[in-house]
Amino acid sequence: MACWNLDTNHLDVGFAVKHPMVASVKGRFHSVEADIEIDEERPEASSVVARIETATLDTRAADRDAHLRSADFFNSEQFPLMTFRSTEVRRKGASDFAITGDLTIRDVTKPITLTGSIAGPIADPFGGRRAGIEVTGEIDREAWGLTWNMGLEAGGVLVGKTVKIAIEGEIVQAAAQDEAAA
């Protein structure tokens, strides 16, 4: 089992939701940490625990970001972290996988399954091992208490219920001394 770290310089943790039911608003979280353990021989023994600071969300609109951080949505002051803790990893091919785990938002924990792929690992030019990851999934935001909405005069609502999750980036194997200290 090897420990891996997120390369936060090569990481995008994003989301998209319909607004006002005709286009998607996209955003991302800038502060993400994860404890990743990968067993290359037995991928099902691998695990991840991720922590995302909800106050670091960014949709490129300050007023909207402030609303998303408010009690109407993430309530970032009271619930500063959103977490994901894997409970099962399943290989779906040479580089594809499904990862089931518990997602906690606003102290509400529900199981979700994400799908993804891993490229590598390869030896990088800095003397380490590096891999690329792409992970996607969808959640119903209302299941986690993110229920604020507004009806539209033409019908429908301002904010869609389904949130698409998209994570793309690189992970780097922890150095031997980092693993010994953990």
FIMARSE-166884 format. One line per field, with one value per atom (N, C-alpha, C): residue number from 1; chain; atom name; x, y, z. Coordinates in Angstrom, 2 decimals, always signed. Layout:
ronu = c(NUM, ...) $
nudo = c(A, ...) $
lovex = c(CA, ...) $
xx = c(X, ...) $
yy = c(Y, ...) $
zz = c(Z, ...) $
This chain:
ronu = c(1, 1, 1, 2, 2, 2, 3, 3, 3, 4, 4, 4, 5, 5, 5, 6, 6, 6, 7, 7, 7, 8, 8, 8, 9, 9, 9, 10, 10, 10, 11, 11, 11, 12, 12, 12, 13, 13, 13, 14, 14, 14, 15, 15, 15, 16, 16, 16, 17, 17, 17, 18, 18, 18, 19, 19, 19, 20, 20, 20, 21, 21, 21, 22, 22, 22, 23, 23, 23, 24, 24, 24, 25, 25, 25, 26, 26, 26, 27, 27, 27, 28, 28, 28, 29, 29, 29, 30, 30, 30, 31, 31, 31, 32, 32, 32, 33, 33, 33, 34, 34, 34, 35, 35, 35, 36, 36, 36, 37, 37, 37, 38, 38, 38, 39, 39, 39, 40, 40, 40, 41, 41, 41, 42, 42, 42, 43, 43, 43, 44, 44, 44, 45, 45, 45, 46, 46, 46, 47, 47, 47, 48, 48, 48, 49, 49, 49, 50, 50, 50, 51, 51, 51, 52, 52, 52, 53, 53, 53, 54, 54, 54, 55, 55, 55, 56, 56, 56, 57, 57, 57, 58, 58, 58, 59, 59, 59, 60, 60, 60, 61, 61, 61, 62, 62, 62, 63, 63, 63, 64, 64, 64, 65, 65, 65, 66, 66, 66, 67, 67, 67, 68, 68, 68, 69, 69, 69, 70, 70, 70, 71, 71, 71, 72, 72, 72, 73, 73, 73, 74, 74, 74, 75, 75, 75, 76, 76, 76, 77, 77, 77, 78, 78, 78, 79, 79, 79, 80, 80, 80, 81, 81, 81, 82, 82, 82, 83, 83, 83, 84, 84, 84, 85, 85, 85, 86, 86, 86, 87, 87, 87, 88, 88, 88, 89, 89, 89, 90, 90, 90, 91, 91, 91, 92, 92, 92, 93, 93, 93, 94, 94, 94, 95, 95, 95, 96, 96, 96, 97, 97, 97, 98, 98, 98, 99, 99, 99, 100, 100, 100, 101, 101, 101, 102, 102, 102, 103, 103, 103, 104, 104, 104, 105, 105, 105, 106, 106, 106, 107, 107, 107, 108, 108, 108, 109, 109, 109, 110, 110, 110, 111, 111, 111, 112, 112, 112, 113, 113, 113, 114, 114, 114, 115, 115, 115, 116, 116, 116, 117, 117, 117, 118, 118, 118, 119, 119, 119, 120, 120, 120, 121, 121, 121, 122, 122, 122, 123, 123, 123, 124, 124, 124, 125, 125, 125, 126, 126, 126, 127, 127, 127, 128, 128, 128, 129, 129, 129, 130, 130, 130, 131, 131, 131, 132, 132, 132, 133, 133, 133, 134, 134, 134, 135, 135, 135, 136, 136, 136, 137, 137, 137, 138, 138, 138, 139, 139, 139, 140, 140, 140, 141, 141, 141, 142, 142, 142, 143, 143, 143, 144, 144, 144, 145, 145, 145, 146, 146, 146, 147, 147, 147, 148, 148, 148, 149, 149, 149, 150, 150, 150, 151, 151, 151, 152, 152, 152, 153, 153, 153, 154, 154, 154, 155, 155, 155, 156, 156, 156, 157, 157, 157, 158, 158, 158, 159, 159, 159, 160, 160, 160, 161, 161, 161, 162, 162, 162, 163, 163, 163, 164, 164, 164, 165, 165, 165, 166, 166, 166, 167, 167, 167, 168, 168, 168, 169, 169, 169, 170, 170, 170, 171, 171, 171, 172, 172, 172, 173, 173, 173, 174, 174, 174, 175, 175, 175, 176, 176, 176, 177, 177, 177, 178, 178, 178, 179, 179, 179, 180, 180, 180, 181, 181, 181, 182, 182, 182) $
nudo = c(A, A, A, A, A, A, A, A, A, A, A, A, A, A, A, A, A, A, A, A, A, A, A, A, A, A, A, A, A, A, A, A, A, A, A, A, A, A, A, A, A, A, A, A, A, A, A, A, A, A, A, A, A, A, A, A, A, A, A, A, A, A, A, A, A, A, A, A, A, A, A, A, A, A, A, A, A, A, A, A, A, A, A, A, A, A, A, A, A, A, A, A, A, A, A, A, A, A, A, A, A, A, A, A, A, A, A, A, A, A, A, A, A, A, A, A, A, A, A, A, A, A, A, A, A, A, A, A, A, A, A, A, A, A, A, A, A, A, A, A, A, A, A, A, A, A, A, A, A, A, A, A, A, A, A, A, A, A, A, A, A, A, A, A, A, A, A, A, A, A, A, A, A, A, A, A, A, A, A, A, A, A, A, A, A, A, A, A, A, A, A, A, A, A, A, A, A, A, A, A, A, A, A, A, A, A, A, A, A, A, A, A, A, A, A, A, A, A, A, A, A, A, A, A, A, A, A, A, A, A, A, A, A, A, A, A, A, A, A, A, A, A, A, A, A, A, A, A, A, A, A, A, A, A, A, A, A, A, A, A, A, A, A, A, A, A, A, A, A, A, A, A, A, A, A, A, A, A, A, A, A, A, A, A, A, A, A, A, A, A, A, A, A, A, A, A, A, A, A, A, A, A, A, A, A, A, A, A, A, A, A, A, A, A, A, A, A, A, A, A, A, A, A, A, A, A, A, A, A, A, A, A, A, A, A, A, A, A, A, A, A, A, A, A, A, A, A, A, A, A, A, A, A, A, A, A, A, A, A, A, A, A, A, A, A, A, A, A, A, A, A, A, A, A, A, A, A, A, A, A, A, A, A, A, A, A, A, A, A, A, A, A, A, A, A, A, A, A, A, A, A, A, A, A, A, A, A, A, A, A, A, A, A, A, A, A, A, A, A, A, A, A, A, A, A, A, A, A, A, A, A, A, A, A, A, A, A, A, A, A, A, A, A, A, A, A, A, A, A, A, A, A, A, A, A, A, A, A, A, A, A, A, A, A, A, A, A, A, A, A, A, A, A, A, A, A, A, A, A, A, A, A, A, A, A, A, A, A, A, A, A, A, A, A, A, A, A, A, A, A, A, A, A, A, A, A, A, A, A, A, A, A, A, A, A, A, A, A, A, A, A, A, A, A, A, A, A, A, A, A, A, A, A, A, A, A, A, A, A, A, A, A, A, A, A, A) $
lovex = c(N, CA, C, N, CA, C, N, CA, C, N, CA, C, N, CA, C, N, CA, C, N, CA, C, N, CA, C, N, CA, C, N, CA, C, N, CA, C, N, CA, C, N, CA, C, N, CA, C, N, CA, C, N, CA, C, N, CA, C, N, CA, C, N, CA, C, N, CA, C, N, CA, C, N, CA, C, N, CA, C, N, CA, C, N, CA, C, N, CA, C, N, CA, C, N, CA, C, N, CA, C, N, CA, C, N, CA, C, N, CA, C, N, CA, C, N, CA, C, N, CA, C, N, CA, C, N, CA, C, N, CA, C, N, CA, C, N, CA, C, N, CA, C, N, CA, C, N, CA, C, N, CA, C, N, CA, C, N, CA, C, N, CA, C, N, CA, C, N, CA, C, N, CA, C, N, CA, C, N, CA, C, N, CA, C, N, CA, C, N, CA, C, N, CA, C, N, CA, C, N, CA, C, N, CA, C, N, CA, C, N, CA, C, N, CA, C, N, CA, C, N, CA, C, N, CA, C, N, CA, C, N, CA, C, N, CA, C, N, CA, C, N, CA, C, N, CA, C, N, CA, C, N, CA, C, N, CA, C, N, CA, C, N, CA, C, N, CA, C, N, CA, C, N, CA, C, N, CA, C, N, CA, C, N, CA, C, N, CA, C, N, CA, C, N, CA, C, N, CA, C, N, CA, C, N, CA, C, N, CA, C, N, CA, C, N, CA, C, N, CA, C, N, CA, C, N, CA, C, N, CA, C, N, CA, C, N, CA, C, N, CA, C, N, CA, C, N, CA, C, N, CA, C, N, CA, C, N, CA, C, N, CA, C, N, CA, C, N, CA, C, N, CA, C, N, CA, C, N, CA, C, N, CA, C, N, CA, C, N, CA, C, N, CA, C, N, CA, C, N, CA, C, N, CA, C, N, CA, C, N, CA, C, N, CA, C, N, CA, C, N, CA, C, N, CA, C, N, CA, C, N, CA, C, N, CA, C, N, CA, C, N, CA, C, N, CA, C, N, CA, C, N, CA, C, N, CA, C, N, CA, C, N, CA, C, N, CA, C, N, CA, C, N, CA, C, N, CA, C, N, CA, C, N, CA, C, N, CA, C, N, CA, C, N, CA, C, N, CA, C, N, CA, C, N, CA, C, N, CA, C, N, CA, C, N, CA, C, N, CA, C, N, CA, C, N, CA, C, N, CA, C, N, CA, C, N, CA, C, N, CA, C, N, CA, C, N, CA, C, N, CA, C, N, CA, C, N, CA, C, N, CA, C, N, CA, C, N, CA, C, N, CA, C, N, CA, C, N, CA, C, N, CA, C, N, CA, C, N, CA, C, N, CA, C, N, CA, C, N, CA, C, N, CA, C, N, CA, C, N, CA, C, N, CA, C, N, CA, C, N, CA, C, N, CA, C, N, CA, C, N, CA, C, N, CA, C) $
xx = c(+0.86, +0.00, +0.90, +0.64, +1.44, +0.57, +1.15, +0.46, +0.73, -0.30, -0.20, -0.74, -0.21, -0.65, -1.23, -2.19, -2.70, -1.63, -1.45, -0.61, -1.56, -1.66, -2.66, -2.37, -1.16, -0.86, -1.42, -1.82, -2.38, -3.66, -4.61, -5.85, -7.01, -8.12, -9.35, -10.49, -11.10, -12.26, -13.45, -14.23, -15.28, -16.67, -17.64, -19.05, -19.80, -20.95, -21.82, -23.26, -24.11, -25.53, -26.32, -27.49, -28.33, -28.78, -28.78, -29.18, -29.55, -30.63, -31.96, -32.64, -32.13, -32.65, -32.34, -31.50, -31.16, -29.66, -28.85, -27.40, -26.81, -25.55, -24.90, -24.01, -24.06, -23.08, -22.01, -20.77, -19.66, -18.88, -18.35, -17.53, -16.49, -15.66, -14.60, -14.30, -13.61, -13.13, -11.62, -11.06, -9.62, -8.81, -9.44, -8.69, -9.19, -8.38, -8.73, -7.53, -7.78, -6.74, -7.28, -6.37, -6.81, -5.72, -6.16, -5.29, -5.64, -4.70, -4.94, -3.98, -4.53, -3.72, -4.10, -3.12, -3.37, -2.58, -3.31, -2.69, -2.76, -1.63, -1.62, -1.91, -1.59, -1.85, -3.31, -3.87, -5.26, -5.98, -6.40, -7.03, -8.22, -8.92, -10.08, -9.68, -8.39, -7.90, -7.52, -7.61, -7.26, -8.31, -7.93, -8.88, -8.53, -9.53, -9.34, -10.22, -9.66, -10.42, -10.09, -11.11, -10.90, -11.63, -11.00, -11.58, -11.54, -12.70, -12.81, -13.33, -12.62, -13.07, -14.16, -15.39, -16.52, -16.40, -15.72, -15.58, -14.69, -13.99, -13.08, -13.75, -15.07, -15.75, -15.66, -15.65, -15.48, -16.26, -17.27, -18.02, -17.76, -16.80, -16.42, -17.48, -18.32, -19.32, -19.39, -18.82, -18.69, -20.03, -21.08, -22.39, -22.93, -22.81, -23.28, -22.45, -21.14, -20.28, -20.66, -20.94, -21.35, -22.67, -23.60, -24.87, -24.64, -23.77, -23.49, -22.81, -22.04, -21.40, -22.37, -23.51, -24.47, -25.25, -26.09, -26.92, -27.91, -28.19, -29.08, -28.48, -27.16, -26.49, -25.49, -24.19, -23.17, -23.05, -23.49, -23.35, -21.89, -20.98, -19.55, -19.04, -19.68, -19.24, -19.47, -20.62, -20.94, -20.37, -20.30, -19.83, -18.69, -17.49, -16.40, -15.86, -16.12, -15.59, -16.68, -16.45, -17.22, -16.23, -16.67, -15.73, -16.27, -15.34, -15.66, -14.74, -15.32, -14.55, -14.97, -14.04, -14.37, -14.72, -15.64, -16.01, -15.77, -15.64, -15.40, -14.79, -13.78, -13.18, -13.29, -13.81, -13.96, -13.26, -12.43, -11.79, -12.84, -12.88, -13.83, -13.12, -11.84, -11.03, -9.58, -8.73, -7.31, -7.03, -7.74, -7.48, -8.75, -9.91, -11.17, -11.58, -12.30, -12.72, -14.02, -14.67, -15.81, -15.44, -15.73, -15.41, -16.67, -17.09, -18.26, -17.77, -18.48, -18.08, -19.15, -18.86, -19.78, -19.38, -20.32, -20.13, -20.87, -20.16, -20.77, -20.74, -21.94, -22.11, -23.09, -22.75, -23.63, -24.02, -23.10, -23.33, -24.34, -24.65, -25.52, -24.61, -24.66, -23.81, -24.67, -24.33, -25.05, -24.02, -24.34, -23.42, -23.55, -22.41, -22.40, -21.40, -21.57, -20.59, -20.08, -18.77, -18.09, -17.40, -17.24, -16.51, -15.29, -14.28, -13.09, -12.09, -10.97, -9.87, -8.56, -7.54, -6.21, -5.25, -4.39, -3.36, -2.01, -1.26, +0.03, -0.07, +0.82, +1.79, +3.00, +3.67, +4.90, +5.98, +7.22, +8.33, +8.33, +8.28, +8.28, +9.72, +9.94, +11.30, +11.91, +11.14, +11.62, +12.02, +12.06, +12.48, +11.35, +10.13, +8.99, +8.13, +7.02, +6.02, +4.76, +4.13, +2.99, +1.93, +0.66, -0.45, -1.48, -2.24, -3.34, -4.66, -5.58, -6.90, -7.99, -9.07, -10.30, -11.44, -12.26, -13.36, -14.61, -15.74, -17.00, -18.12, -19.17, -20.34, -21.43, -22.57, -23.70, -24.34, -24.84, -25.61, -26.87, -27.86, -29.05, -28.76, -28.49, -28.06, -29.06, -30.34, -31.36, -31.24, -30.65, -30.46, -29.51, -28.69, -27.75, -28.22, -29.48, -30.01, -29.73, -29.24, -28.99, -30.26, -31.29, -32.63, -33.09, -32.33, -32.79, -33.07, -34.16, -34.49, -35.47, -35.75, -36.69, -37.44, -38.77, -39.57, -39.40, -39.54, -39.43, -40.80, -41.01, -42.29, -42.71, -41.74, -42.03, -42.16, -42.02, -42.05, -40.65, -40.59, -39.29, -38.72, -37.46, -36.80, -35.45, -34.93, -33.68, -32.47, -32.42, -31.25, -31.65, -30.96, -31.24, -30.91, -31.53, -31.28, -30.01, -29.71, -28.58, -27.29, -26.30, -24.98, -24.02, -23.37, -22.36, -21.00, -20.30, -18.99, -17.94, -16.86, -15.77, -14.44, -13.62, -12.31, -11.26, -10.28, -9.22, -7.90, -6.88, -5.60, -4.56, -3.54, -2.42, -2.21, -1.74, -1.35, +0.10, +0.81, +2.23, +2.44, +3.18, +3.45, +4.30, +3.89, +4.62, +6.01, +6.97, +8.34, +8.38, +9.35, +9.45, +9.48, +10.20, +10.24, +8.89, +8.12, +6.77, +5.88, +5.99, +5.16, +5.54, +6.83, +7.27, +6.78, +6.67, +6.22, +4.71, +3.98, +2.51, +2.00) $
yy = c(-1.18, +0.00, +1.23, +2.15, +3.37, +4.59, +5.56, +6.83, +7.79, +8.53, +9.50, +10.83, +11.92, +13.27, +13.94, +14.81, +15.63, +16.63, +16.81, +17.90, +19.07, +19.94, +21.01, +22.04, +22.01, +22.89, +22.33, +21.07, +20.41, +19.69, +20.45, +19.87, +20.81, +20.24, +21.01, +20.19, +20.71, +20.07, +20.95, +20.53, +21.38, +20.81, +21.68, +21.29, +22.12, +21.61, +22.32, +22.03, +23.06, +22.92, +23.81, +23.36, +24.14, +25.43, +26.51, +27.83, +28.67, +29.28, +28.96, +27.92, +26.74, +25.56, +25.56, +26.50, +26.53, +26.41, +26.72, +26.64, +26.19, +25.87, +25.43, +26.51, +26.66, +27.46, +26.49, +26.84, +26.00, +26.70, +25.90, +26.44, +25.43, +25.86, +24.97, +25.32, +24.39, +24.61, +24.70, +25.70, +25.93, +25.26, +24.90, +24.27, +22.85, +21.88, +20.47, +19.71, +18.82, +17.93, +16.51, +15.55, +14.15, +13.23, +12.17, +11.06, +9.94, +9.59, +8.61, +7.44, +6.24, +5.04, +4.16, +3.79, +2.97, +1.67, +0.58, -0.74, -1.16, -1.08, -1.38, -2.84, -3.73, -5.16, -5.51, -4.85, -5.10, -3.75, -3.18, -1.85, -1.74, -2.86, -2.82, -2.51, -2.62, -2.28, -0.80, -0.07, +1.35, +2.17, +3.38, +4.23, +5.71, +6.54, +7.99, +8.64, +9.65, +10.53, +11.94, +12.68, +14.02, +15.05, +16.22, +17.34, +18.58, +19.22, +20.41, +21.55, +22.68, +23.86, +24.54, +24.54, +25.07, +26.56, +27.30, +28.74, +29.09, +28.09, +28.36, +28.17, +28.01, +27.84, +29.11, +28.95, +30.07, +29.79, +30.63, +30.53, +31.73, +32.55, +33.77, +34.86, +34.79, +35.83, +36.02, +37.11, +37.32, +37.25, +37.86, +37.83, +36.41, +35.66, +34.27, +33.43, +33.63, +32.88, +33.15, +34.41, +34.75, +34.05, +34.00, +33.31, +31.81, +31.21, +29.78, +29.46, +30.40, +30.20, +30.44, +31.07, +31.44, +30.22, +30.46, +29.40, +28.83, +29.53, +29.00, +27.77, +27.68, +26.56, +25.89, +26.14, +25.41, +25.82, +27.03, +27.53, +27.34, +27.91, +27.70, +28.11, +29.09, +29.51, +28.39, +27.75, +26.68, +25.33, +25.09, +23.82, +24.08, +24.34, +24.75, +23.64, +22.38, +21.28, +20.40, +19.98, +18.93, +17.77, +16.54, +15.42, +14.26, +13.47, +12.22, +11.16, +10.04, +8.91, +7.66, +7.07, +5.89, +4.71, +3.89, +2.65, +1.44, +1.67, +0.57, +1.12, +0.42, +0.74, -0.50, -0.32, -1.45, -1.11, -2.02, -1.88, -2.20, -1.37, -1.58, -1.77, -2.00, -2.16, -1.89, -1.84, -1.64, -0.34, +0.72, +2.01, +2.66, +2.02, +2.60, +2.00, +2.81, +2.35, +3.03, +2.45, +3.06, +3.14, +4.26, +4.44, +4.89, +4.09, +4.40, +4.92, +5.90, +6.43, +7.32, +7.83, +8.70, +10.15, +10.93, +12.36, +13.08, +13.95, +14.72, +16.20, +16.79, +18.22, +18.71, +19.77, +20.33, +19.28, +18.42, +17.35, +16.32, +16.27, +15.24, +14.32, +13.03, +12.05, +11.10, +10.96, +10.07, +9.35, +8.11, +7.41, +7.91, +7.95, +8.26, +7.33, +7.17, +6.42, +7.33, +7.42, +8.19, +7.22, +7.61, +6.78, +7.57, +6.84, +7.55, +6.68, +7.31, +6.60, +7.15, +6.32, +6.72, +6.44, +7.40, +7.24, +7.17, +6.15, +5.98, +4.90, +4.90, +5.95, +5.91, +7.06, +7.19, +7.77, +7.60, +8.28, +9.71, +10.68, +12.07, +12.60, +13.75, +14.27, +14.77, +14.72, +15.20, +14.06, +12.84, +11.69, +10.99, +11.38, +10.77, +9.95, +9.48, +8.77, +9.62, +9.72, +10.60, +9.87, +10.17, +9.60, +10.69, +10.52, +11.44, +10.79, +11.60, +11.09, +11.95, +11.29, +11.94, +11.22, +11.98, +11.40, +12.22, +11.54, +12.25, +11.59, +12.35, +11.83, +12.88, +12.50, +13.42, +13.21, +14.30, +14.20, +15.06, +14.73, +15.56, +16.45, +17.73, +18.64, +18.71, +18.53, +18.64, +17.54, +16.40, +15.31, +15.71, +16.72, +17.21, +18.52, +18.88, +20.09, +21.36, +21.26, +22.44, +22.68, +23.18, +23.20, +24.56, +25.62, +26.93, +26.91, +27.60, +27.75, +28.89, +29.22, +30.29, +29.87, +29.98, +29.66, +30.71, +30.29, +31.20, +31.48, +32.68, +33.09, +32.19, +31.76, +30.91, +29.44, +29.13, +27.75, +27.26, +26.24, +25.71, +26.48, +26.23, +26.86, +27.44, +28.31, +29.00, +28.07, +27.15, +26.30, +24.83, +24.10, +22.67, +21.87, +20.70, +19.82, +19.00, +18.62, +17.74, +18.55, +18.16, +18.77, +17.76, +18.16, +17.31, +17.62, +16.56, +16.68, +16.26, +17.03, +16.69, +17.03, +16.01, +16.17, +15.71, +16.54, +16.18, +16.72, +15.90, +16.38, +15.30, +15.61, +14.70, +14.38, +13.16, +12.74, +12.30, +12.48, +12.17, +11.21, +10.14, +9.19, +9.86, +9.67, +10.25, +9.63, +10.43, +9.93, +8.96, +8.07, +7.04, +7.66, +8.79, +9.38, +9.98, +10.49, +11.00, +9.87, +8.69, +7.55, +7.06, +7.06, +6.59, +7.51, +8.81, +9.77, +9.71, +9.19, +9.18, +8.15) $
zz = c(+0.00, +0.00, +0.00, -0.89, -0.99, -0.71, -0.02, +0.24, -0.90, -1.28, -2.37, -1.88, -2.45, -2.13, -3.37, -3.16, -4.26, -4.66, -5.95, -6.44, -6.67, -5.68, -5.74, -6.83, -7.39, -8.53, -9.83, -9.80, -10.97, -10.56, -10.04, -9.51, -9.76, -10.19, -10.35, -9.75, -8.69, -8.06, -8.39, -9.37, -9.89, -9.77, -10.00, -9.98, -11.01, -11.42, -12.35, -11.98, -12.10, -11.80, -12.76, -13.17, -14.09, -13.43, -14.24, -13.75, -14.95, -15.07, -14.54, -15.43, -15.36, -16.05, -17.55, -18.00, -19.42, -19.68, -18.70, -18.85, -17.52, -17.52, -16.28, -15.72, -14.41, -13.69, -13.21, -13.46, -13.03, -11.93, -11.04, -9.97, -9.56, -8.62, -8.13, -6.68, -6.04, -4.68, -4.75, -4.07, -4.15, -3.04, -1.94, -0.84, -0.62, -1.05, -0.97, -0.43, +0.52, +1.04, +0.97, +0.86, +0.82, +1.33, +2.00, +2.37, +1.40, +0.54, -0.51, -0.32, -0.27, -0.21, -1.39, -2.18, -3.37, -3.27, -3.43, -3.51, -4.97, -5.67, -7.10, -7.40, -6.48, -6.67, -6.36, -5.37, -4.96, -4.85, -5.98, -5.96, -5.01, -4.78, -3.88, -2.44, -2.11, -0.77, -0.67, -1.76, -1.78, -1.04, -0.65, +0.08, -0.13, +0.14, +0.09, +1.15, +1.79, +2.67, +2.20, +1.75, +1.22, +2.07, +2.19, +2.93, +2.04, +1.91, +1.06, +1.92, +1.89, +2.61, +1.79, +2.32, +1.56, +1.29, +2.14, +1.94, +0.76, +0.21, -0.92, -2.27, -2.29, -3.57, -4.38, -5.69, -6.61, -7.89, -8.16, -9.40, -10.31, -9.94, -10.67, -10.57, -9.52, -9.26, -7.75, -7.24, -5.79, -5.06, -5.61, -4.94, -4.86, -5.95, -5.95, -4.97, -4.97, -4.05, -2.60, -2.27, -0.91, -0.56, -1.51, -1.27, -1.07, -1.87, -1.72, -0.38, +0.15, +1.46, +2.62, +2.35, +3.39, +3.90, +4.90, +5.49, +4.47, +3.38, +2.34, +1.66, +1.63, +0.96, +1.90, +1.73, +2.48, +3.95, +4.29, +5.66, +6.10, +5.34, +5.53, +6.90, +7.52, +8.85, +9.87, +9.82, +10.76, +10.31, +9.00, +8.46, +7.47, +7.98, +7.10, +6.19, +6.54, +5.74, +5.15, +3.93, +3.28, +3.18, +3.48, +3.47, +2.64, +2.13, +1.44, +2.01, +2.43, +2.98, +2.21, +1.48, +0.68, +1.56, +1.06, +1.74, +0.85, -0.46, -1.40, -2.69, -3.18, -4.47, -5.34, -6.56, -7.49, -8.80, -9.25, -10.55, -11.62, -12.66, -13.75, -15.09, -15.05, -16.24, -15.88, -16.87, -16.60, -15.86, -16.21, -15.56, -15.01, -15.16, -14.71, -13.37, -12.58, -11.26, -10.86, -9.87, -9.19, -7.72, -7.11, -5.70, -4.97, -4.02, -3.21, -1.87, -1.35, -0.06, +0.53, +1.69, +2.42, +2.21, +1.65, +1.45, +2.56, +3.28, +4.36, +3.99, +3.96, +3.73, +4.79, +5.51, +6.55, +7.60, +7.97, +8.94, +8.48, +7.21, +6.63, +5.82, +6.13, +5.46, +4.65, +3.37, +2.46, +1.59, +1.18, +0.28, -1.15, -1.84, -3.27, -3.95, -5.25, -6.04, -7.15, -7.22, -8.25, -9.20, -10.44, -11.39, -11.86, -12.27, -12.69, -13.40, -13.69, -14.32, -13.78, -13.87, -13.44, -14.58, -14.87, -15.90, -15.19, -15.49, -14.83, -13.78, -12.85, -12.55, -13.47, -13.51, -14.28, -13.38, -13.80, -13.12, -13.64, -12.72, -13.18, -13.22, -13.84, -13.97, -12.66, -11.58, -10.28, -9.36, -9.89, -9.11, -8.37, -8.62, -7.93, -8.88, -8.34, -9.14, -9.14, -10.29, -10.49, -11.31, -11.02, -11.79, -12.04, -13.09, -13.39, -13.00, -12.48, -12.10, -12.74, -13.11, -13.54, -12.84, -12.12, -11.34, -11.60, -11.82, -12.03, -11.23, -11.02, -10.34, -10.31, -9.75, -9.62, -8.26, -7.68, -6.45, -6.57, -5.76, -5.60, -4.40, -4.63, -3.57, -2.42, -2.71, -1.67, -0.62, -0.98, -0.02, +1.10, +0.88, +1.89, +2.52, +2.33, +2.94, +2.18, +0.95, +0.12, -0.71, -0.05, -0.64, -1.16, -0.93, -1.37, -2.86, -3.25, -4.65, -4.81, -6.05, -6.37, -7.63, -7.59, -8.76, -9.84, -11.09, -12.22, -12.80, -13.25, -13.82, -14.98, -15.76, -16.92, -16.54, -15.26, -14.80, -14.48, -13.70, -13.30, -12.12, -11.85, -10.71, -11.14, -10.31, -10.63, -10.62, -9.63, -9.46, -9.58, -10.43, -10.60, -9.35, -9.22, -8.08, -8.27, -9.50, -9.77, -9.89, -9.11, -9.17, -9.77, -10.84, -11.47, -10.85, -10.46, -9.83, -10.86, -10.95, -11.87, -11.20, -11.01, -10.39, -11.40, -11.62, -12.55, -12.01, -12.07, -11.59, -11.51, -10.71, -10.55, -9.08, -8.83, -7.50, -7.56, -6.44, -6.36, -5.20, -5.46, -4.38, -3.31, -2.06, -0.94, -0.86, -0.49, -0.33, +0.84, +0.85, +1.89, +3.28, +3.47, +4.81, +5.18, +4.20, +4.48, +4.97, +4.34, +4.72, +6.11, +6.45, +7.76, +8.86, +8.57, +9.57, +9.77, +8.79, +8.86, +9.83) $
